[in-house]
Amino acid sequence: MLWIILSFFLIFGNLDASVIRQKRQLSTRPIWPNATYLFHFDEVFPEWRKKLVWEVMDFISSVTCVKFQESYEEVVRIISQNGTRCASPVAYGGGIVNLKPGKFCDNAINHELLHSLGIQHEQERSDTAVYLNVKKENQLFLNNSEISIIAPFDFGSAMLYAGTENLKPYDMDYYYTMGTLPLSFFDIYNVNKLYSCTCAEELKCENFGYTNPSSCDKCICPDGFFGKLCNELKKEPIQPTHSWQTLSKTVENETLYEYIALPHQNATLEIFVAEFDENPLGGCHGGSVEIKYLPDPRFTSPKVCSHDGGRYLKVRASSNNPTVIVYHEGNKPLNYEIKYRYV
């Protein structure tokens, strides 16, 4: 019973700093000195792929204190495409980051770079059994002795493998969320904690944001919140009524946002995905909609991209004001129809 209660608060509760400090999800191996990752590309790594790697590196540097520097010193990580898979040594040291040619490894650059910085797989945490049903023959996924935990378990982590018959969430609403490509809020948080990235003065960030150690004059915000202090929205919120209303949207190659406000503090939003164009790829890589109904916006809510099991029809209750709806970009035009009302 205790682990059930604990898991509820890990997923749905508003976690204070003391709870987060008690759990760490980082490699115990040495980190890169001075938060500077030294690397160079091998001689055959193509220029167009270098740009993809640098885009990810630049993003990580924009939200952490970690810097990436090309170097030919003795201890340096070599980025190569001569291997047969996507793989990286974990944390500080020499070795090769293998990014075999192909879209799969192009999409996994952020995953492998986080390994290089010292972040391990989400499914190898000591608390994995609370969230994931792992078949016994796949012990590779469980209880890595070199991992300590810092942030709560996150189904939207780029460090979590996609769902398979051998690796399923107990809450099947998250099956297609597993294997997400972009770095999640907690992925970035882990890097900042591992490298002790801080600012001399902390901003009063709102909506669970925190001061960006790369640029201490602004906050890092959960998805859907923007601005210096995470108190700005992309657009004006929709005002619901007591009757069911319909929100229709077509999304393709950009992420879009909608917000639904509540008329007073005692109101609750009821909302569900009524219809949508199915594109059921692992991690919902082909596009999805995410209704952020969890009380803590740092967590990834279930992403909807598959009709499997009809779980998308489940009515979600949200007391968030506003409730954020994220339409994640896809690889083709996708149509969504969402029903909502307040009670």
N, C-alpha and C positions, 0 to 999 in steps of 0.2 A: 504493500500500500504506500509506503514511504516514497519508493521510486516513482510511482504514478503521480503523487502530489508534486514531487520535485520536477518531473518532466513537464507537468502542466505549467509551472511557473517559469521553467526555462524557455518554453515556447511562447507562452501567452502573457506572462507577467511583465511588469515594468521593472527591469532589473536595475538595482542600484550598483554603484561602483564596487562595494564590498563583495557582492555576490560574484561579479565578473572577475575580480582579482583572485578569487579562490579557485578558479578554473582556468587552465591555460592550454592553448592548442598550438604549441610551437615546438620545433625541433630543439633538442638539448645540445646539438652540435654548435661549434663556434659560429658566430655571425661575421659578416664582412666588416673589417675594421673601418672606422670612421664612416660607417653606413655608405660605403662606396663599393659598388659591384664592378670588378675589373673583368673585362672580357675582350675578345676580338672574334671576328668572323673568320672562318677558314677561307682559303683562297678561291674556292669555287662557289661560295655562297652568293647567289645572284642579288643584284642591286635592288630589284623590286621587292624581294623578300626581306632584305635589310630594312627597307622602309616600314614593313609591317612590324618587325621587331622593335624598331625605334618608336613607332607609334605607341606600343604598349609600354615601353620603358618611359617615354615622356609622360604618359598618363600616370604611371606609378609615382614618378618623381613629383607630379603636380599635386599629389594628395598624401605624400609621406616625406620624410627627410632623407630617403634613399636616393643616391645619385648613381648614374651608370656612366662608366668611363672606359673607352677603348684603350687597351693597354697590351704590351707584350712583356710585362714583368714575369717573374718566375711563377708566382701563384696567380693564375688567371683562368677564367672559364672560357672555353672555346665553343662557339656556336656553329654547328655543322649541319649539313643535310645529307651526310654520307651514311647515316645509320638506317636501320630498318623500322624504326618506331619513333614515337615522341617520348623523350625521357630526359631527365636531368638529375645530376647529383644534388643532394640536399645540403643547403647552407654553404659555409665558406670552404674554399679549397679549389684545387685544379679540377680537371675533368672536362667532359664534353656534354654540351646540351644538344641532343639529337632532335632535329626537326626534319624528318623525312619529307620529301616533296609531296604535296597534296593538300587539299583543303582541310582535312582533318587536323593535321599538325599546324597549319596556319591558324586555325581556330583555337588551338591549344597553347599558343605562345604565352598567354597570361598565366595559364596553369603551370607551365614548366618554369617560367621566370619566378613565380612564387616558391616553387620547390627550391630553386637556386638561392633564393633569399633565406630559406629556412622554414617554410610553411609546409606541413605535411598534409596528407589526404584527410578529408573530413570523415571518411568511413573508417579510418584507423584510430579514431579517438577511443579513449577508455569507456566512454558512455554510449558508444555506437549501438549497443544492444537495446537501449531504451527506444531508439528511433528506427532502426533498420533490422529487417529480417534477413540474416545472412546465412546461406546454407553452410553446413559444417565443413564441407570440402574447400570452402573459400576462406580459410583462416588468414590468408594474406590481408583480408580487409579488416581484421580485428586486432585491437590492443597492441599497437606498435609501442615498444618499451621506450623508444626515443622521443615520444610525443608527450608534451605537457599541454594542458588546455587553458586557453584564456577567454575566448568568447563563447557564448552559447552556441549550440548546434544550429546550423543554418542549412535548410534544404536548398537554398538558392546560392550556395557557395560554389565558386568555380573550381574548388578543390574536391568536390563530391562527384563521383562517377554517375553516369546516367543509370536509371533503373533497368534491371534485367531480371530474368527468372531467378538468378542467384543473389540478387541484391535489390530487395524491395523495401519500401517504407511501410511501417505498420499502418500509418495513415495514408491510404492509397490515393488520397487527393493530391499528394505530392509526387506521385510516380513520374509524371512528365516534367515536373519542375527540376528533378535531379539531373545533373549534367549541364547546368546552365553555363553559358559561355562568359558573359561579362563578370568582372569582379564584383562581389557583393559588398555591402556596407561593412560586414564583419570581416571579409577578406582583407580589406584595407585597414581596418582597425587592428587586425592581428599583426600586420607588418609594422604599424606604428608602435604597437606595444613591444614587439620583439626588438626593435631598434631604439626603443626609449625616445621616440620622436615627441618633442614637447615644444611649447612656446613659453616665453618668459611671462606673458600675461594671457589669461584665458578669456575668450569672449563669452558673452552670455547667449550662447546659441539656443535656439528654440527647436521644438519638435525632435528632441533626442540627438541633435547634431553636436559636434564638438569642434574645437579650434583646429584649423588646418595647419599642421606643422611645416608644410612647405611654403605657406603664405599666411602668416599669423594674423592677417587683417580680415580673414573671412573664415567661415565654418565649412566643415564637411557635412553634408545633409543627407538624410535618408531620401530614397527615390520619391519624387513627387514634390519635394520642398526645395526652394531655391533662395537666392539672395545671400547677402553677407551674413545674416543671422538665421537662415533657414526659415524665415517667416514670410516668404513670398511664394505665390502660386503662378503657374503658367497662364491661368485664365480665371475668370470669375466663376464661382461655384454655381451649380444648378440648384434651384430651390424645389424640393420635392413636395408632394401633397399626400393626403391619406389614400388616394387612389393609385393603383398601379400605373406607372408611366413607362414609356419606352425610350431608350437612348440607342440610336443607331450610329455606327461608325465604320468607315472603310479605311484600312491601314495597309501600307506597303513598306516603304524603305525609310521610315523614320518613326521614332517613338513619340507617341502622343499621350496627352494627359487630359482627364476630366476630373472634376471635383463635385461632390454632392454635399451640400450643407445640411445642417439640422436646424429646425426653427427654434428649439429651446433645449435646455440641458437634460430634460427628462425624456426626450424623444430618442427613438432608435431607428436606424435605417435598416430596412429589409431589402436585399438586393441579390440578384442571381443572373447568370448568363442564360438567356432563353434560346438563342440560336447563334450559330457561327459557322464559318467555313473551316472545316477540319484540316489540320496540317500536322499530324501527330509524330513529330520527330523527337528523339531524346533530347531533354533539356528545352523542349519547345523552341528549337533553333529556327524553325520556319516561321515564327511569329506566334504571339499569344496575347491574352488579356489577363491582367492580374488585378483583382479587387482587393485593395489593402484594408481588410477588415480587422486584422489583429490590432490589439491596443498599442503595441509598440511598433512603429513604422520601420524600425531598423530591420525587422525580420521580413523575409520574402514570404508572401502569402501564396497559396497554390496558383500556379499558372495554368490557364485553360487553353489547350490546343487540340484536345482529342475528345471524341464522343464516347470513348471507352467507358462502359458501365453507367453512363448517364449521370456521372457525379457532378458535372457542370451545372445541373439543374438544382443543386442543393441551395436553398435560400440561406444566405449569410446575414447575420445580424451585426451591425456596426454602430458603436457609440462615438466613433471618431467624428470630429467636426473641424474640417470636412473629411469625408471618406475619399481617398485617392483611388482613381482608376488609371492603371498604366496599360496602354496598348503598346506592346513591345514590337518593334519592327520585324518584318518578315522577308521572305524571299519571293513573295508574290502578293498581289492584292488580296486581303482577307476582310470579310464583312462580319460585323458583330452586332448583336441585338441584346441589350441588357434591360431587364425590368427592375424597377425600384419604387419604393414608397416609404413613408415614415409611419411609425405607430407610437 
